[in-house]
Amino acid sequence: MEVYDGEFINELETIAKRVRLHSIKMIYHAGSGHPGGSLSCADILTALYFHVMKHDPKRLDWSDRDRFVLSKGHAAPALYAVLAEAGYFSVDELSSLRKMGSRLQGHPCMHKTPGVEMSTGSLGHGLAAGNGMALAAKLDRKLYRMYVVVGDGEMDVGETWEAAMLASHYKLDNITVYLDRNKLQLDGPTETIMSLEPLSDKWKAFGWHVIEINGHNMKEIIHATNEAKAVKGKPTIIICHTIKGKGVSYMEGSLQFHGKAPNKQEYEQALKELGGEKA
């Protein structure tokens, strides 16, 4: 197992903290958005764009770049924050979220935002789109890899499981899926809305290599990704156990902040907890 030094991990964790801070600022100033799911996937997105993926913000059409799809498109603030931190556009542009004429819409749009590979928002179709890109790489004999982040609420959608079957059928070992398992969806706990467990066994039954990790532990995210890259003949899903609203105490594990912006008092508390300056 590759060993990563503490300084490297600290750098990634610092970026992830900025991603959370950007996300909260964007949503507060827009007056709407989805903070809970943005904060729960911030560590995964940071690891992907700042260590795992082969990409270049100055070469958007580079044919050998790795591709990413954020299937849970309502977590767009976290994706925009990572893209800005990586250099796809200015960090200052983040303040335009959900504004008229902005390139940063409420859900990712591949025709507007630099670095967005796939428009998403209707839940359940991100994996199918990722499969298409992964299959294209195989057919074109390209070595790029496909990465997809899905939400656990999307496990209620039949298309997800159709896509799971297809990836296994075509032995798409060049796709890695990260399941943001924060255990809450819009209307309540996932196990109340539509029981998902035993989730790991279900993916194994569909022919996938399955890994379970703490989705807020940078080392575990990277090690699991390395393991996925070494798997041959089958796709891999990494079930990332996360906390909705991670990083802001009153948002953690709260349904209230699935799709609600903080008020001024809540915003200032969030800034304080995330180490940001007062807006």
Protein Blocks (a to p, Z undefined) as FASTA:
>chain_A
ZZddfklmmmmmmmmmmmmmmmmmmmmmnopajfklmmmmmmmmmmmmmmmpgcdfklmm
lmkbccdddfblmlmmmmmmmmmmnopacfklmmmgoiahiabdfbdcfklmghiabdch
iehilmmmmmmmmmmmmmnopabdcdddddfklmmpmklmmmmmmmmmnopakbccdddd
ehpafklcfklmoccbdfklmmmmnopacddddfkbmklmmmmmmmmmmpghiacddddd
ddehihiaklgopaklmmpccdfklmmmmmmmnopacZZ
